[in-house]
Amino acid sequence: MSEPARRVHLDETSKRIIEQLQQDGRRSYAAIGKAVGLSEAAVRQRVQRLLDAGVMQIVGVTDPMMLGFSRQTMIGIKCRGDLEKAADELAAMPEIDYVVITAGSFDLLVELVAETDEQLLEILGRIRAVPAVVSTESFVYLKLRKQTYSWGTR
């Protein structure tokens, strides 16, 4: 079972470092240090602590459709029983990149990318085979219009 979310206290300098990386994930530690008033080594250490604590990830975000994944899909899932266990089982599937437990008409939302309709159908079959899953509803993305990760820090 996954750990419950816990809030991490960040000082203003760590928040500013995160905001610098949200603007440009390739920004050098030296440039960040200049902007926040720290040495390159101090920025490197703080970034590593933020990564180790799971506060942030530094990744290249792509448009899956431009890379040959013809199906990007959000799937709403209704379950019975232990939602945490169902979420963990789904999160273990390598094709699924996003799993949330929700309130509302669906118990879980998952997002995945597939190269073909056949692959999407196969993944849907595995999702529906999870014992707690009662039903699914698929929302196939036709075009990515906006995707940002710049909400900053508080």
Buried (B, 14 or more C-beta within 10 A) or exposed (E): EEEEEEEEEBEEBBBBBBBBBBEEBEBEBEBBBBBBEBEBEBBBEBBEEBEEEEBBEEEEEEEBBEEEBBBBBBBBBBBEEEBEBBBBBBBEBEBBEEBEBEEEEBBBBBBBBBBEEEBBEEBBEBBEEBEBBEEBEEEEBEEEEEEEEEEEBE
